[in-house]
Amino acid sequence: VNGTVNIAVIGATGYTGQELLKILARHPTATVTAVMTARPNHTPPPPALPVDAPVDPLDLDRLDDVDGVFLCTPHGAAAPLVQAAMQKGIKIVDLSADFRLQDQAAYQQTYGQEHPAPELLAQAVYGLTEHYRAEIRSAQLVANPGCYPTCILLGLKPLLDHNLVAPDATIVADCKSGVSGAGKQPGDRNVYGAVAQNFLAYGVGSHRHGPEIRQQAGTDRIVFVPHLLPMFRGMLATIYVSLAAGSTADDARSCLREVYANADFVRVYDRGQPEVNRVQHTNYADLAVADAGVEGQVVLTAAIDNLGKGAAGQAMQNMNLMLGLDEEAGLS
Ligand SMILES: NC(=O)c1ccc[n+]([C@@H]2O[C@H](COP(=O)([O-])OP(=O)(O)OC[C@H]3O[C@@H](n4cnc5c(N)ncnc54)[C@H](OP(=O)(O)O)[C@@H]3O)[C@@H](O)[C@H]2O)c1
């Protein structure tokens, strides 16, 4: 694509929509031509993060002259918008979970409702950018990954793909996130009084990202436990991995280095540990592998900003690829 591209953001009043508007404001070749809520006849309340752009009620006709649209709505609300945008032939990055699980039955089980557009499932490409670049480039519909799955899979998937993990061992992904991961809707669990000076596990054994992580990792043997931290943005995954016989922490680190040699947004540490404040407000994913001090065990750590690489940043990366732009545009 030469010249500028026209972009729409739907669900622009939420955390991820606002983050995308900030990224798009820095983008050298994208012009934002429609900033809308996901509901017709709905005059939205002022956004939670003060980005200086008026938000209009949903009007699907405004998609007629755009090249790409970001859908930043809850699951269920996204699928009908995807159907409409598919018919207009434009590129779509859906930040919701509607097209992340390949299987209709798994969606129903996980999200407690029938899949709203099963006919489109086969066309959706999972947008873990560094692993599916070729497919993303030619996709019309990208299902942007969840924040926890992004954080966990960037570190774990290369080790699984390269047979560095003991085949029958259970992998434990112990994860912590800031409160913005749950969106702007106030609830008992994310009000200040419940979060400040507190720390807890939630969704143990039942979090909706579990099936997504296991589907993409290609193994059911992953125990995923999310925790809520008293901070706004950022997350850290500590992943306990038994290595395949004969493999070492150095092998695992070399594997990550090789896989991400040309990935500008994934930084593999030689020493030290990722920290949330090094990735906040960026599209970076920071990874480290350390010997656990126990024969055959390593500890893999990964830090991302849930609103950055875990949502809006990765969404921008994907849209850039889909529109033939520089992958880093707007993000560096
Ligand atoms: N937050 C994260 O870290 C994160 C990371 C990865 C993926 N995601 C996914 O990205 C999507 C957006 O997340 P978010 O954190 O930006 O959520 P959010 O802050 O709660 O914002 C949700 C947006 O969707 C709109 N909306 C809410 N309910 C709706 C409904 N029933 N019908 C139509 N529109 C509705 C809201 O509009 P109003 O302002 O008019 O209510 C708002 O624009 C979700 O699917 C989420 O799972 C979030």
The ligand as a Tripos MOL2 file, in Angstrom:
@<TRIPOS>MOLECULE
LIG
   48    52     1     0     0
SMALL
NO_CHARGES

@<TRIPOS>ATOM
      1 N1         -7.8210   -4.8740   28.6420 N.am      1 LIG1
      2 C1         -6.8990   -5.7140   28.1820 C.2       1 LIG1
      3 O1         -5.7750   -5.7870   28.7060 O.2       1 LIG1
      4 C2         -7.2120   -6.5930   26.9990 C.ar      1 LIG1
      5 C3         -6.1580   -7.3340   26.4540 C.ar      1 LIG1
      6 C4         -6.4080   -8.1590   25.3450 C.ar      1 LIG1
      7 C5         -7.6920   -8.2210   24.8320 C.ar      1 LIG1
      8 N2         -8.6900   -7.5170   25.3870 N.ar      1 LIG1
      9 C6        -10.0270   -7.6460   24.7850 C.3       1 LIG1
     10 O2        -10.2890   -6.4540   24.0340 O.3       1 LIG1
     11 C7        -11.6730   -6.1620   24.0910 C.3       1 LIG1
     12 C8        -11.8420   -4.7390   24.6490 C.3       1 LIG1
     13 O3        -11.2850   -4.7270   25.9580 O.3       1 LIG1
     14 P1        -11.1490   -3.3980   26.8120 P.3       1 LIG1
     15 O4        -10.2760   -3.7330   27.9570 O.co2     1 LIG1
     16 O5        -10.8060   -2.2430   25.9370 O.co2     1 LIG1
     17 O6        -12.6630   -3.2670   27.3440 O.3       1 LIG1
     18 P2        -13.3970   -1.9890   27.9660 P.3       1 LIG1
     19 O7        -12.4180   -1.0350   28.5260 O.co2     1 LIG1
     20 O8        -14.4290   -2.5440   28.8720 O.co2     1 LIG1
     21 O9        -14.1120   -1.3320   26.7030 O.3       1 LIG1
     22 C9        -15.1170   -2.0270   26.0110 C.3       1 LIG1
     23 C10       -15.6100   -1.2620   24.8020 C.3       1 LIG1
     24 O10       -16.6930   -1.9880   24.2110 O.3       1 LIG1
     25 C11       -17.9070   -1.2360   24.3780 C.3       1 LIG1
     26 N3        -18.9600   -2.1440   24.8470 N.ar      1 LIG1
     27 C12       -19.1030   -2.6510   26.0890 C.ar      1 LIG1
     28 N4        -20.1610   -3.4930   26.1190 N.ar      1 LIG1
     29 C13       -20.6920   -3.5130   24.8900 C.ar      1 LIG1
     30 C14       -21.7920   -4.1890   24.2840 C.ar      1 LIG1
     31 N5        -22.5520   -5.0310   24.9670 N.pl3     1 LIG1
     32 N6        -22.0510   -3.9550   22.9850 N.ar      1 LIG1
     33 C15       -21.2800   -3.1180   22.2900 C.ar      1 LIG1
     34 N7        -20.2170   -2.4460   22.8000 N.ar      1 LIG1
     35 C16       -19.9310   -2.6460   24.0840 C.ar      1 LIG1
     36 C17       -17.6370   -0.1360   25.3630 C.3       1 LIG1
     37 O11       -18.4370    0.9400   24.9830 O.3       1 LIG1
     38 P3        -19.1020    1.9920   26.0360 P.3       1 LIG1
     39 O12       -18.0090    2.9310   26.4440 O.co2     1 LIG1
     40 O13       -20.1440    2.6590   25.2260 O.co2     1 LIG1
     41 O14       -19.6350    1.1580   27.1740 O.co2     1 LIG1
     42 C18       -16.1440    0.1220   25.1150 C.3       1 LIG1
     43 O15       -15.9600    0.9300   23.9910 O.3       1 LIG1
     44 C19       -12.3370   -7.2170   24.9820 C.3       1 LIG1
     45 O16       -12.8730   -8.2280   24.1650 O.3       1 LIG1
     46 C20       -11.1660   -7.7550   25.7860 C.3       1 LIG1
     47 O17       -11.3450   -9.0800   26.2020 O.3       1 LIG1
     48 C21        -8.4840   -6.6850   26.4530 C.ar      1 LIG1
@<TRIPOS>BOND
     1     1     2 1
     2     2     3 2
     3     2     4 1
     4     4     5 ar
     5     4    48 ar
     6     5     6 ar
     7     6     7 ar
     8     7     8 ar
     9     8     9 1
    10     8    48 ar
    11     9    10 1
    12     9    46 1
    13    10    11 1
    14    11    12 1
    15    11    44 1
    16    12    13 1
    17    13    14 1
    18    14    15 2
    19    14    16 1
    20    14    17 1
    21    17    18 1
    22    18    19 2
    23    18    20 1
    24    18    21 1
    25    21    22 1
    26    22    23 1
    27    23    24 1
    28    23    42 1
    29    24    25 1
    30    25    26 1
    31    25    36 1
    32    26    27 ar
    33    26    35 ar
    34    27    28 ar
    35    28    29 ar
    36    29    30 ar
    37    29    35 ar
    38    30    31 1
    39    30    32 ar
    40    32    33 ar
    41    33    34 ar
    42    34    35 ar
    43    36    37 1
    44    36    42 1
    45    37    38 1
    46    38    39 2
    47    38    40 1
    48    38    41 1
    49    42    43 1
    50    44    45 1
    51    44    46 1
    52    46    47 1
@<TRIPOS>SUBSTRUCTURE
     1 LIG1         1 GROUP 0 **** ****
